[in-house]
Amino acid sequence: MPSSKKPLVIITGASSGIGLATARLFSAHGHPLLLLARRLEKMQALNLPDTLALSVDVTDRAALAAAVQEGENRFGLADALINNAGVMLLGDITRQDPDQWDRMLDVNVKGVLNGVHAVAAGMVQRKRGNIINISSVAGRKTFPNHVAYVGTKFAVHGLSENLREELSAHNVRVTTIAPGAVETELLGHTTDEGIKTGYEAWKAEMGGKVLAAEDVANAIHYAYSQPDGVCVREIVLAATRQQA
């Protein structure tokens, strides 16, 4: 058993960006962690106490469920799932490779549902738990060259709100976190160099200031740390100079 008396927190997409920052923060608050991502080395390099890092693709439903079971066997039942894994493949809809749409739908939507499937029944049974889904401001409004990505994030917002309504009677909380632009590796997934250049120019217009991954991690921890009877339904945050 872990030395920590705090309950297990599961984080997907934990090898970089928001997931990695969130892992550090929750560990600092004494939580044992189950960290899941495809890149194992980056999670292991954190060297956090009471932490199990596993190489898992969230699109593999069976592997994700097995990983959750392994984590709970080691650290006890999960009190929170932070559904953070995601990809952002921006492109002109008339020219973008449809395989990129499939990848975003698989990771950003089905991956979230796979995570929910792995923990929701247990949380309902014990009348306790937190599911925190990382969406985006692109789940609330549109942006140029974001058609498929926006679609996936609108889906995360919709399924999260529906999930919150259904699980609220069982004392299980569901929160949507919707960040604006964040300094992470996410844009690196985009293959259109023109779009990348445009993004950097847009960022420069804001004085080069976008959110740090730690800013989003703090928002996640704020929502989680509220009393059981308080559900923070949604947090939308962005750099002060981000207008859209």
LUMLUMPA-703894 format. One line per 5 residues: number of its first residue (from 1); their letters; for each residue x, y, z of N, C-alpha, C, CB. Coordinates in Angstrom, 1 decimal. Glycine has a CB too. Layout:
NUM> a> X,Y,Z,X,Y,Z,X,Y,Z,X,Y,Z  ...
//
This chain:
1> mpssk> 0.8,-1.2,0.0,0.0,0.0,0.0,0.9,1.3,0.0,-1.0,0.0,1.2  0.4,2.4,-0.6,1.2,3.6,-0.6,1.3,4.2,0.7,0.6,4.5,-1.6  2.3,5.0,1.0,2.4,5.7,2.2,1.4,6.8,2.3,3.8,6.3,2.4  0.9,7.4,1.2,-0.1,8.4,1.2,-1.4,7.9,1.6,-0.2,9.1,-0.2  -2.2,8.7,2.4,-3.5,8.4,2.8,-4.6,8.9,1.8,-3.8,8.8,4.2
6> kplvi> -4.1,9.7,0.9,-5.0,10.3,-0.1,-5.4,9.3,-1.2,-4.5,11.6,-0.7  -6.5,9.5,-1.8,-7.0,8.5,-2.8,-6.3,8.6,-4.2,-8.4,8.5,-3.0  -6.4,7.5,-4.9,-5.8,7.4,-6.2,-6.4,8.4,-7.2,-5.9,6.0,-6.8  -5.5,9.1,-8.0,-5.9,9.9,-9.1,-5.3,9.3,-10.4,-5.5,11.4,-8.9  -6.1,9.2,-11.4,-5.7,8.7,-12.7,-5.6,9.8,-13.7,-6.7,7.6,-13.2
11> itgas> -4.5,9.9,-14.5,-4.4,11.0,-15.4,-4.0,10.3,-16.8,-3.3,12.0,-15.0  -4.7,10.6,-17.8,-4.4,10.2,-19.2,-3.6,11.3,-19.9,-5.6,9.7,-20.0  -2.9,10.9,-20.9,-2.0,11.9,-21.6,-1.0,12.6,-20.6,-2.9,13.0,-22.2  -0.4,11.7,-19.8,0.4,12.3,-18.7,1.8,12.5,-19.0,0.3,11.4,-17.5  2.2,12.3,-20.3,3.6,12.3,-20.6,4.1,13.7,-21.0,3.9,11.4,-21.7
16> sgigl> 3.2,14.7,-21.1,3.6,16.0,-21.5,2.6,17.0,-21.1,4.0,16.1,-23.0  2.9,18.3,-21.3,1.9,19.4,-21.2,1.1,19.4,-19.9,1.1,19.3,-22.3  -0.2,19.5,-20.1,-1.2,19.6,-19.0,-1.1,18.4,-18.1,-2.6,19.9,-19.5  -1.1,17.2,-18.8,-1.1,16.0,-18.0,0.1,15.9,-17.1,-1.1,14.8,-18.9  1.3,16.2,-17.6,2.5,16.1,-16.8,2.5,17.1,-15.7,3.7,16.3,-17.7
21> atarl> 2.1,18.3,-15.9,2.0,19.4,-14.9,1.0,19.0,-13.8,1.6,20.7,-15.5  -0.1,18.3,-14.2,-1.2,17.9,-13.3,-0.6,16.8,-12.4,-2.4,17.5,-14.0  0.1,15.9,-13.0,0.7,14.8,-12.2,1.6,15.4,-11.1,1.6,13.8,-13.2  2.5,16.3,-11.5,3.4,16.9,-10.5,2.6,17.6,-9.4,4.3,18.0,-11.1  1.5,18.3,-9.7,0.7,19.0,-8.7,0.0,18.0,-7.8,-0.3,19.9,-9.4
26> fsahg> -0.7,17.0,-8.3,-1.4,16.1,-7.5,-0.5,15.3,-6.6,-2.3,15.2,-8.3  0.7,14.9,-7.1,1.7,14.2,-6.3,2.1,15.1,-5.2,2.9,13.8,-7.2  2.3,16.4,-5.4,2.8,17.3,-4.4,1.7,17.4,-3.3,3.0,18.7,-5.0  0.5,17.2,-3.6,-0.6,17.2,-2.6,-0.8,15.8,-2.0,-1.9,17.6,-3.3  0.1,14.9,-2.3,0.1,13.6,-1.6,-0.7,12.5,-2.2,-0.4,13.8,-0.2
31> hplll> -1.2,12.6,-3.4,-2.0,11.6,-4.1,-1.1,10.5,-4.7,-3.0,12.2,-5.1  -1.5,9.2,-4.6,-0.9,8.2,-5.4,-1.5,8.4,-6.8,-1.2,6.8,-4.9  -0.7,8.1,-7.8,-1.1,8.4,-9.2,-1.0,7.1,-10.1,-0.2,9.5,-9.8  -1.9,7.0,-11.0,-1.8,6.1,-12.2,-1.7,7.0,-13.4,-3.0,5.2,-12.3  -0.5,7.0,-14.0,-0.2,7.9,-15.2,-0.3,7.0,-16.4,1.1,8.6,-15.0
36> larrl> -1.0,7.5,-17.4,-1.2,6.7,-18.7,-0.9,7.6,-19.9,-2.7,6.2,-18.7  -0.1,7.1,-20.7,0.2,7.7,-22.0,1.0,6.7,-22.9,1.1,9.0,-21.8  1.2,7.0,-24.1,1.9,6.1,-25.0,3.4,6.1,-24.7,1.7,6.4,-26.5  3.9,7.3,-24.3,5.4,7.5,-24.0,5.7,7.2,-22.6,5.8,8.9,-24.5  6.2,6.1,-22.3,6.4,5.7,-20.9,7.6,6.4,-20.3,6.7,4.2,-20.9
41> ekmqa> 8.7,6.7,-21.0,9.9,7.2,-20.4,9.7,8.6,-19.8,11.0,7.3,-21.5  8.9,9.4,-20.4,8.7,10.8,-19.9,7.9,10.7,-18.6,7.9,11.6,-20.9  7.0,9.8,-18.4,6.3,9.7,-17.1,7.2,9.1,-16.1,5.1,8.7,-17.3  8.0,8.1,-16.4,8.9,7.5,-15.5,10.0,8.5,-15.0,9.6,6.3,-16.0  10.4,9.4,-15.9,11.4,10.4,-15.6,10.9,11.4,-14.5,11.8,11.2,-16.9
46> lnlpd> 9.6,11.5,-14.3,9.1,12.4,-13.2,9.6,11.9,-11.9,7.6,12.4,-13.3  9.7,10.6,-11.8,10.2,10.0,-10.5,9.4,10.4,-9.3,11.7,10.3,-10.3  8.1,10.3,-9.5,7.1,10.7,-8.4,6.9,9.5,-7.5,5.8,11.2,-9.0  6.7,9.8,-6.2,6.4,8.7,-5.3,5.0,8.1,-5.5,6.5,9.2,-3.8  4.8,6.9,-5.1,3.5,6.3,-5.2,2.8,6.5,-6.5,2.5,6.8,-4.1
51> tlals> 3.6,6.2,-7.6,3.1,6.4,-8.9,3.4,5.2,-9.8,3.8,7.6,-9.5  2.3,4.8,-10.5,2.4,3.7,-11.5,2.2,4.4,-12.9,1.4,2.6,-11.2  3.2,4.2,-13.7,3.2,4.8,-15.1,3.1,3.6,-16.1,4.4,5.7,-15.4  2.1,3.6,-16.9,1.9,2.6,-17.9,1.7,3.1,-19.3,0.7,1.7,-17.5  2.3,2.4,-20.3,2.2,2.8,-21.7,0.9,2.3,-22.2,3.4,2.3,-22.5
56> vdvtd> -0.1,3.2,-22.4,-1.5,2.8,-22.8,-2.0,3.8,-23.8,-2.4,2.7,-21.6  -2.6,3.4,-24.8,-3.3,4.2,-25.8,-4.7,4.2,-25.4,-3.1,3.7,-27.3  -5.3,5.4,-25.2,-6.7,5.5,-24.7,-7.7,5.0,-25.7,-7.0,7.0,-24.4  -7.2,4.8,-27.0,-8.2,4.3,-28.0,-8.3,2.8,-27.8,-7.7,4.6,-29.4  -7.5,2.2,-27.0,-7.6,0.7,-26.7,-8.4,0.5,-25.4,-6.1,0.1,-26.6
61> raala> -9.7,0.3,-25.6,-10.6,0.2,-24.4,-10.2,-0.8,-23.4,-12.0,0.0,-24.9  -9.8,-2.0,-23.9,-9.5,-3.1,-23.0,-8.2,-2.8,-22.3,-9.4,-4.4,-23.8  -7.2,-2.3,-23.0,-5.9,-1.9,-22.3,-6.1,-0.9,-21.2,-4.9,-1.5,-23.3  -7.0,0.1,-21.5,-7.2,1.2,-20.6,-7.9,0.7,-19.3,-8.1,2.3,-21.2  -8.9,-0.2,-19.5,-9.6,-0.8,-18.4,-8.7,-1.6,-17.5,-10.8,-1.6,-18.9
66> aavqe> -7.8,-2.4,-18.2,-6.8,-3.3,-17.5,-5.9,-2.4,-16.7,-6.1,-4.2,-18.5  -5.4,-1.3,-17.2,-4.5,-0.4,-16.5,-5.2,0.2,-15.3,-4.0,0.7,-17.5  -6.4,0.6,-15.4,-7.2,1.1,-14.3,-7.3,0.1,-13.2,-8.6,1.6,-14.7  -7.5,-1.2,-13.6,-7.6,-2.2,-12.6,-6.3,-2.4,-11.9,-8.1,-3.5,-13.3  -5.2,-2.4,-12.7,-3.9,-2.6,-12.1,-3.6,-1.5,-11.1,-2.8,-2.6,-13.2
71> genrf> -3.9,-0.2,-11.5,-3.7,0.9,-10.6,-4.5,0.8,-9.3,-4.0,2.2,-11.3  -5.7,0.4,-9.4,-6.6,0.3,-8.2,-6.1,-0.9,-7.3,-8.0,0.1,-8.6  -5.6,-1.9,-7.9,-5.1,-3.1,-7.1,-3.9,-2.6,-6.3,-4.7,-4.2,-8.1  -3.1,-1.7,-6.8,-1.9,-1.3,-6.1,-2.2,-0.2,-5.1,-0.9,-0.8,-7.1  -3.1,0.8,-5.5,-3.2,2.0,-4.7,-4.6,2.2,-4.1,-2.9,3.2,-5.5
76> glada> -5.5,1.3,-4.3,-6.9,1.5,-3.9,-7.8,2.1,-4.9,-6.9,2.4,-2.6  -9.0,2.3,-4.6,-10.0,2.7,-5.6,-9.8,4.2,-6.1,-11.4,2.6,-5.1  -10.0,4.4,-7.4,-9.8,5.7,-7.9,-10.8,6.7,-7.5,-9.7,5.7,-9.5  -10.3,7.9,-7.0,-11.2,9.0,-6.6,-11.4,9.9,-7.8,-10.7,9.7,-5.4  -10.5,10.0,-8.7,-10.6,10.9,-9.8,-10.0,10.4,-11.1,-9.9,12.3,-9.4
81> linna> -10.6,10.7,-12.2,-10.0,10.4,-13.5,-9.9,11.8,-14.2,-10.9,9.4,-14.3  -8.7,12.1,-14.6,-8.5,13.3,-15.4,-8.3,12.9,-16.8,-7.4,14.2,-14.8  -9.3,13.0,-17.7,-9.3,12.6,-19.1,-8.6,13.7,-19.9,-10.8,12.3,-19.6  -7.3,13.6,-20.0,-6.6,14.7,-20.6,-6.0,14.4,-22.0,-5.4,15.1,-19.7  -5.9,13.1,-22.3,-5.2,12.7,-23.6,-6.0,13.4,-24.8,-5.2,11.2,-23.8
86> gvmll> -5.3,13.9,-25.7,-5.9,14.6,-26.8,-4.9,14.9,-27.9,-6.7,15.8,-26.4  -5.4,15.0,-29.1,-4.6,15.5,-30.3,-5.3,16.6,-31.0,-4.3,14.3,-31.2  -4.5,17.5,-31.5,-5.0,18.7,-32.3,-4.4,18.7,-33.6,-4.8,20.0,-31.5  -5.1,18.3,-34.6,-4.6,18.2,-36.0,-5.4,19.2,-36.8,-4.8,16.8,-36.6  -4.9,20.4,-37.0,-5.6,21.5,-37.7,-5.4,21.4,-39.1,-5.2,22.9,-37.1
91> gditr> -6.4,21.9,-39.9,-6.3,21.8,-41.3,-7.4,22.4,-42.1,-6.0,20.4,-41.8  -7.2,22.9,-43.3,-8.3,23.4,-44.2,-9.1,22.1,-44.5,-7.7,24.0,-45.5  -10.4,22.2,-44.2,-11.3,21.1,-44.4,-11.3,20.5,-45.8,-12.7,21.4,-43.9  -11.0,21.4,-46.8,-11.1,21.0,-48.2,-9.8,20.2,-48.6,-11.2,22.2,-49.1  -8.8,20.3,-47.7,-7.5,19.7,-48.1,-7.0,18.7,-47.0,-6.5,20.7,-48.3
96> qdpdq> -7.6,18.7,-45.9,-7.0,17.9,-44.8,-7.3,16.4,-45.0,-7.7,18.3,-43.4  -6.3,15.6,-44.7,-6.4,14.2,-44.8,-7.5,13.7,-43.8,-5.0,13.5,-44.5  -8.5,13.0,-44.3,-9.6,12.5,-43.4,-9.1,11.5,-42.3,-10.6,11.8,-44.2  -7.9,10.9,-42.6,-7.4,10.1,-41.5,-7.1,10.9,-40.3,-6.1,9.4,-42.0  -6.8,12.2,-40.4,-6.6,13.0,-39.2,-7.9,13.3,-38.5,-6.0,14.4,-39.7
101> wdrml> -9.0,13.3,-39.2,-10.3,13.4,-38.5,-10.6,12.2,-37.7,-11.5,13.6,-39.5  -10.3,11.0,-38.3,-10.5,9.8,-37.6,-9.6,9.7,-36.3,-10.1,8.6,-38.5  -8.4,10.2,-36.4,-7.5,10.1,-35.2,-8.0,11.0,-34.1,-6.1,10.6,-35.6  -8.5,12.2,-34.5,-9.0,13.1,-33.4,-10.3,12.5,-32.8,-9.3,14.5,-34.0  -11.2,12.0,-33.6,-12.4,11.4,-33.1,-12.1,10.2,-32.1,-13.3,11.0,-34.2
106> dvnvk> -11.1,9.4,-32.5,-10.7,8.2,-31.7,-10.1,8.7,-30.4,-9.7,7.4,-32.5  -9.2,9.6,-30.4,-8.5,10.0,-29.2,-9.4,11.0,-28.3,-7.2,10.7,-29.5  -9.9,12.0,-29.0,-10.5,13.1,-28.2,-11.9,12.8,-27.8,-10.6,14.4,-29.1  -12.6,11.9,-28.5,-14.0,11.6,-28.1,-14.1,10.1,-27.6,-14.9,11.7,-29.3  -13.7,9.2,-28.4,-13.8,7.8,-27.9,-12.8,7.5,-26.7,-13.4,6.8,-29.1
111> gvlng> -11.6,8.2,-26.8,-10.7,8.0,-25.7,-11.3,8.5,-24.3,-9.4,8.8,-26.0  -12.0,9.6,-24.4,-12.7,10.1,-23.2,-13.7,9.2,-22.7,-13.3,11.5,-23.5  -14.5,8.7,-23.7,-15.6,7.7,-23.3,-15.0,6.4,-22.7,-16.5,7.4,-24.5  -13.8,6.0,-23.3,-13.2,4.8,-22.8,-12.7,5.0,-21.3,-12.0,4.4,-23.7  -12.2,6.2,-21.0,-11.9,6.5,-19.7,-13.1,6.5,-18.7,-11.2,7.8,-19.6
116> vhava> -14.1,7.1,-19.2,-15.4,7.1,-18.4,-15.8,5.7,-18.1,-16.5,7.9,-19.1  -15.8,4.9,-19.2,-16.3,3.5,-19.0,-15.4,2.7,-18.0,-16.2,2.8,-20.4  -14.2,3.0,-17.9,-13.3,2.3,-17.0,-13.5,2.6,-15.5,-11.9,2.6,-17.3  -14.1,3.8,-15.2,-14.3,4.2,-13.8,-15.7,4.4,-13.3,-13.4,5.4,-13.6  -16.6,4.7,-14.3,-17.9,5.3,-13.8,-18.7,4.3,-13.0,-18.7,5.7,-15.1
121> agmvq> -18.7,3.0,-13.4,-19.6,2.0,-12.7,-19.1,1.9,-11.2,-19.5,0.7,-13.4  -17.8,1.9,-11.0,-17.3,1.8,-9.7,-17.6,3.0,-8.8,-15.8,1.6,-9.7  -17.5,4.2,-9.4,-17.8,5.4,-8.7,-19.2,5.5,-8.3,-17.4,6.6,-9.6  -20.1,5.1,-9.3,-21.5,5.0,-9.0,-21.8,4.1,-7.8,-22.3,4.6,-10.2  -21.2,2.9,-7.8,-21.4,1.9,-6.8,-21.1,2.4,-5.4,-20.6,0.6,-7.1
126> rkrgn> -19.9,3.1,-5.3,-19.5,3.6,-4.0,-19.9,5.0,-3.7,-18.0,3.5,-3.9  -20.7,5.6,-4.6,-21.3,7.0,-4.4,-20.3,8.0,-4.2,-22.3,6.9,-3.2  -19.2,8.0,-5.0,-18.1,9.0,-4.8,-17.2,8.9,-6.0,-17.3,8.7,-3.5  -16.8,10.1,-6.4,-15.8,10.1,-7.5,-15.9,11.4,-8.3,-16.0,8.9,-8.5  -14.8,11.6,-9.1,-14.7,12.8,-9.9,-14.2,12.5,-11.3,-13.7,13.8,-9.2
131> iinis> -14.9,12.9,-12.3,-14.4,12.7,-13.7,-14.2,14.1,-14.2,-15.5,11.9,-14.5  -13.0,14.4,-14.6,-12.6,15.8,-15.1,-12.2,15.6,-16.5,-11.5,16.4,-14.2  -12.9,16.1,-17.4,-12.6,16.0,-18.9,-12.0,17.3,-19.4,-13.9,15.7,-19.7  -10.9,17.2,-20.0,-10.2,18.3,-20.6,-10.7,18.6,-22.0,-8.6,18.2,-20.5  -11.4,19.7,-22.1,-11.9,20.1,-23.5,-11.1,21.3,-23.9,-13.4,20.4,-23.4
136> svagr> -11.7,22.3,-24.4,-11.0,23.5,-24.9,-12.0,24.6,-25.1,-10.3,23.1,-26.3  -11.5,25.9,-25.3,-12.5,26.9,-25.7,-13.0,26.6,-27.1,-11.7,28.3,-25.7  -12.3,25.7,-27.8,-12.8,25.2,-29.1,-14.0,24.3,-28.9,-11.7,24.5,-29.9  -14.4,24.0,-27.7,-15.6,23.2,-27.5,-16.8,24.2,-27.2,-15.4,22.3,-26.3  -16.5,25.5,-27.3,-17.6,26.5,-27.1,-17.7,27.5,-28.2,-17.3,27.3,-25.8
141> ktfpn> -16.7,27.6,-29.1,-16.7,28.5,-30.2,-15.8,28.0,-31.3,-16.3,29.9,-29.8  -16.0,28.6,-32.5,-15.2,28.1,-33.6,-14.0,28.9,-33.9,-16.2,28.1,-34.9  -13.1,28.3,-34.7,-11.8,29.0,-35.1,-11.5,28.5,-36.5,-10.6,28.6,-34.1  -10.8,29.3,-37.3,-10.4,28.9,-38.6,-9.5,27.7,-38.6,-9.6,30.1,-39.3  -9.7,26.8,-39.6,-9.0,25.6,-39.8,-9.1,24.6,-38.6,-7.5,25.9,-39.9
146> hvayv> -10.2,24.7,-37.9,-10.4,23.8,-36.7,-11.6,22.9,-36.9,-10.6,24.7,-35.5  -12.2,22.8,-38.0,-13.5,22.2,-38.2,-13.6,20.8,-37.4,-13.8,21.9,-39.6  -12.7,19.9,-37.7,-12.8,18.6,-37.1,-12.4,18.6,-35.6,-11.9,17.6,-37.9  -11.4,19.4,-35.3,-11.0,19.5,-33.9,-12.1,20.2,-33.1,-9.7,20.4,-33.8  -12.7,21.2,-33.6,-13.8,21.9,-32.9,-15.0,20.8,-32.7,-14.4,23.1,-33.7
151> gtkfa> -15.2,20.0,-33.7,-16.3,19.0,-33.6,-16.0,18.1,-32.4,-16.4,18.3,-34.8  -14.7,17.7,-32.3,-14.4,16.7,-31.2,-14.6,17.4,-29.8,-13.0,16.2,-31.3  -14.2,18.7,-29.7,-14.3,19.4,-28.4,-15.7,19.8,-28.1,-13.4,20.6,-28.5  -16.5,20.1,-29.1,-18.0,20.3,-28.8,-18.5,19.0,-28.3,-18.7,20.8,-30.1  -18.1,17.9,-28.8,-18.5,16.6,-28.3,-18.1,16.3,-26.9,-18.0,15.4,-29.2
156> vhgls> -16.9,16.7,-26.5,-16.5,16.6,-25.1,-17.4,17.4,-24.2,-15.0,16.9,-25.0  -17.7,18.6,-24.6,-18.5,19.4,-23.8,-19.9,18.8,-23.6,-18.7,20.8,-24.4  -20.5,18.3,-24.7,-21.8,17.8,-24.7,-21.9,16.5,-23.9,-22.3,17.5,-26.1  -21.0,15.6,-24.1,-21.0,14.3,-23.4,-20.7,14.5,-21.9,-20.0,13.3,-24.0  -19.9,15.5,-21.6,-19.6,15.8,-20.2,-20.8,16.3,-19.4,-18.4,16.8,-20.1
161> enlre> -21.5,17.2,-20.0,-22.7,17.8,-19.4,-23.8,16.7,-19.2,-23.2,19.0,-20.2  -23.9,15.9,-20.2,-24.9,14.8,-20.1,-24.5,13.8,-19.0,-25.1,14.1,-21.5  -23.2,13.5,-19.0,-22.7,12.6,-18.0,-22.9,13.2,-16.6,-21.2,12.4,-18.2  -22.6,14.5,-16.4,-22.8,15.1,-15.1,-24.2,15.0,-14.6,-22.4,16.6,-15.2  -25.2,15.2,-15.5,-26.6,15.1,-15.2,-26.9,13.7,-14.7,-27.5,15.5,-16.3
166> elsah> -26.4,12.7,-15.4,-26.7,11.3,-15.1,-26.0,10.8,-13.9,-26.3,10.4,-16.3  -24.8,11.3,-13.6,-24.1,10.8,-12.4,-24.3,11.6,-11.2,-22.6,10.8,-12.7  -24.9,12.8,-11.3,-25.1,13.6,-10.1,-25.9,13.0,-9.0,-25.8,14.9,-10.5  -26.9,12.2,-9.4,-27.8,11.5,-8.4,-27.0,10.5,-7.6,-29.0,10.8,-9.1  -25.8,10.1,-8.1,-25.0,9.1,-7.4,-23.8,9.7,-6.7,-24.5,8.1,-8.4
171> nvrvt> -23.9,11.1,-6.6,-22.8,11.8,-5.9,-21.5,11.8,-6.6,-22.7,11.3,-4.5  -21.5,11.6,-7.9,-20.3,11.6,-8.7,-20.2,12.9,-9.4,-20.2,10.4,-9.7  -19.1,13.6,-9.3,-19.0,14.9,-9.9,-18.3,14.8,-11.3,-18.2,15.9,-9.0  -18.8,15.7,-12.2,-18.2,15.7,-13.6,-17.9,17.2,-13.9,-19.1,15.1,-14.6  -16.6,17.5,-14.3,-16.2,18.8,-14.6,-15.6,18.9,-16.0,-15.2,19.3,-13.5
176> tiapg> -15.9,19.9,-16.7,-15.3,20.2,-18.0,-14.3,21.4,-17.8,-16.3,20.6,-19.1  -13.0,21.2,-18.2,-12.0,22.2,-18.2,-11.8,22.6,-19.6,-10.7,21.7,-17.5  -11.9,23.9,-19.9,-11.9,24.4,-21.2,-10.8,25.5,-21.3,-13.2,25.0,-21.7  -9.5,25.1,-21.6,-8.5,26.1,-21.7,-8.5,26.8,-23.1,-7.1,25.5,-21.4  -7.9,28.0,-23.1,-7.6,28.6,-24.4,-6.2,28.1,-24.8,-7.6,30.2,-24.3
181> avete> -5.5,28.9,-25.5,-4.1,28.5,-26.0,-3.2,28.2,-24.8,-3.5,29.6,-26.9  -2.5,27.1,-24.9,-1.6,26.6,-23.8,-0.3,26.3,-24.5,-2.2,25.4,-23.1  0.8,26.6,-23.8,2.1,26.3,-24.2,2.4,24.8,-24.0,3.2,27.2,-23.5  2.1,24.0,-24.9,2.3,22.6,-24.9,2.8,22.0,-26.2,1.0,21.8,-24.4  2.9,20.7,-26.3,3.3,20.1,-27.6,2.1,19.9,-28.6,4.0,18.8,-27.3
186> llght> 0.9,20.3,-28.2,-0.3,20.0,-28.9,-0.2,20.4,-30.4,-1.5,20.6,-28.3  0.2,21.7,-30.6,0.3,22.2,-32.0,1.2,21.4,-32.8,0.7,23.7,-32.0  2.2,20.8,-32.2,3.2,20.0,-33.0,2.6,18.8,-33.7,4.2,19.5,-32.0  1.4,18.4,-33.3,0.7,17.3,-34.1,0.2,17.8,-35.4,-0.5,16.8,-33.3  0.0,19.1,-35.6,-0.5,19.6,-36.9,0.6,19.5,-38.0,-0.9,21.1,-36.7
191> tdegi> 0.2,19.1,-39.1,1.2,18.9,-40.2,1.3,20.0,-41.2,0.9,17.6,-41.0  0.3,20.9,-41.1,0.3,22.1,-42.0,1.2,23.2,-41.5,-1.2,22.6,-42.2  2.3,23.4,-42.1,3.3,24.4,-41.7,2.7,25.8,-41.7,4.5,24.3,-42.5  1.9,26.1,-42.7,1.3,27.4,-42.8,0.4,27.7,-41.6,0.5,27.5,-44.1  -0.4,26.7,-41.1,-1.2,26.9,-40.0,-0.4,27.1,-38.7,-2.2,25.7,-39.8
196> ktgye> 0.7,26.4,-38.6,1.6,26.6,-37.5,2.2,28.0,-37.4,2.8,25.5,-37.5  2.6,28.5,-38.6,3.2,29.8,-38.7,2.1,30.8,-38.3,3.7,30.1,-40.1  0.9,30.6,-38.8,-0.2,31.6,-38.4,-0.5,31.6,-36.9,-1.4,31.2,-39.2  -0.4,30.4,-36.3,-0.6,30.3,-34.9,0.4,31.1,-34.1,-0.6,28.8,-34.4  1.7,31.0,-34.5,2.8,31.7,-33.9,2.6,33.2,-34.0,4.1,31.2,-34.4
201> awkae> 2.1,33.6,-35.2,1.9,35.0,-35.4,0.7,35.5,-34.5,1.5,35.3,-36.9  -0.3,34.7,-34.4,-1.4,35.0,-33.5,-1.0,35.2,-32.0,-2.6,34.0,-33.6  -0.1,34.2,-31.6,0.4,34.3,-30.3,1.3,35.5,-30.1,1.3,33.0,-30.0  2.0,35.9,-31.1,2.8,37.1,-31.0,2.0,38.4,-30.8,3.7,37.3,-32.2  0.8,38.4,-31.4,-0.1,39.5,-31.3,-0.6,39.6,-29.8,-1.4,39.3,-32.2
206> mggkv> -0.6,38.5,-29.1,-0.9,38.6,-27.6,0.3,38.8,-26.8,-1.6,37.3,-27.2  1.4,39.3,-27.4,2.6,39.5,-26.6,3.3,38.2,-26.3,2.2,40.2,-25.3  3.0,37.2,-27.0,3.6,35.9,-26.8,3.2,35.2,-25.5,5.1,36.1,-26.7  2.1,35.7,-24.9,1.7,35.1,-23.6,0.5,34.2,-23.8,1.4,36.3,-22.6  0.6,33.0,-23.6,-0.5,32.0,-23.5,-0.4,31.3,-22.2,-0.5,31.0,-24.7
211> laaed> -1.4,30.5,-21.9,-1.4,29.8,-20.6,-0.2,28.8,-20.5,-2.7,29.0,-20.5  0.3,28.7,-19.3,1.2,27.6,-19.0,0.4,26.3,-18.6,2.2,28.0,-17.9  1.0,25.2,-18.9,0.4,23.9,-18.5,0.0,23.9,-17.0,1.2,22.7,-18.8  0.9,24.6,-16.2,0.6,24.7,-14.7,-0.6,25.5,-14.4,1.8,25.3,-14.0  -1.0,26.5,-15.2,-2.2,27.2,-15.0,-3.4,26.3,-15.1,-2.3,28.4,-16.0
216> vanai> -3.4,25.4,-16.1,-4.5,24.5,-16.3,-4.5,23.5,-15.2,-4.5,23.8,-17.7  -3.4,23.0,-14.8,-3.3,22.0,-13.7,-3.9,22.6,-12.4,-1.8,21.6,-13.4  -3.6,23.9,-12.1,-4.2,24.6,-11.0,-5.7,24.6,-11.0,-3.6,26.0,-10.8  -6.3,24.8,-12.2,-7.7,24.9,-12.4,-8.3,23.5,-12.1,-8.1,25.3,-13.8  -7.6,22.5,-12.6,-8.1,21.1,-12.4,-8.1,20.8,-10.9,-7.2,20.1,-13.1
221> hyays> -7.0,21.1,-10.2,-6.9,20.8,-8.8,-8.0,21.6,-8.0,-5.5,21.1,-8.2  -8.2,22.8,-8.4,-9.3,23.6,-7.7,-10.6,22.9,-7.8,-9.4,25.0,-8.4  -11.0,22.5,-9.0,-12.3,21.8,-9.2,-12.3,20.6,-8.3,-12.5,21.5,-10.6  -11.3,19.8,-8.3,-11.2,18.5,-7.6,-11.3,18.8,-6.1,-10.0,17.8,-7.9  -10.7,19.8,-5.6,-10.5,20.0,-4.2,-11.7,20.6,-3.5,-9.3,20.9,-3.9
226> qpdgv> -12.7,20.9,-4.2,-13.9,21.4,-3.6,-14.6,20.3,-2.7,-14.9,22.0,-4.6  -15.4,20.7,-1.7,-16.1,19.7,-0.9,-17.0,18.8,-1.8,-17.0,20.4,0.1  -17.2,17.6,-1.3,-18.0,16.6,-2.1,-19.3,17.2,-2.6,-18.2,15.4,-1.2  -19.9,18.0,-1.8,-21.3,18.6,-2.2,-21.2,19.7,-3.2,-22.0,19.0,-1.0  -20.0,20.0,-3.7,-19.9,21.1,-4.6,-19.3,20.6,-5.9,-18.9,22.3,-4.0
231> cvrei> -20.0,20.7,-7.0,-19.5,20.3,-8.3,-19.2,21.6,-9.1,-20.5,19.4,-9.0  -18.0,21.8,-9.5,-17.6,22.9,-10.4,-17.9,22.3,-11.8,-16.1,23.4,-10.2  -18.9,22.7,-12.4,-19.4,22.1,-13.7,-18.4,22.4,-14.8,-20.7,22.6,-14.0  -17.9,23.6,-14.9,-17.0,24.0,-16.0,-16.1,25.1,-15.6,-17.9,24.4,-17.3  -14.9,25.1,-16.1,-13.9,26.2,-15.9,-13.4,26.5,-17.3,-12.8,25.8,-14.9
236> vlaat> -13.6,27.8,-17.7,-13.1,28.3,-18.9,-12.0,29.3,-18.6,-14.2,29.0,-19.8  -10.7,29.0,-19.1,-9.6,29.9,-18.8,-8.8,30.2,-20.0,-8.8,29.4,-17.6  -8.2,31.3,-20.1,-7.4,31.7,-21.2,-6.5,32.8,-20.8,-8.2,32.1,-22.5  -5.4,33.0,-21.6,-4.6,34.2,-21.3,-5.4,35.5,-21.4,-3.4,34.2,-22.4  -5.0,36.4,-20.5,-5.8,37.6,-20.4,-6.0,38.3,-21.8,-5.2,38.6,-19.4
241> rqqa> -4.9,38.3,-22.6,-5.0,39.0,-23.9,-5.5,38.2,-25.0,-3.6,39.4,-24.2  -6.0,36.9,-24.7,-6.6,36.1,-25.7,-8.1,36.6,-25.9,-6.5,34.6,-25.4  -8.4,37.2,-27.0,-9.8,37.7,-27.2,-10.8,36.6,-27.6,-9.8,38.8,-28.2  -10.3,35.7,-28.5,-11.3,34.7,-29.0,-11.3,33.5,-28.1,-10.8,34.3,-30.4
//
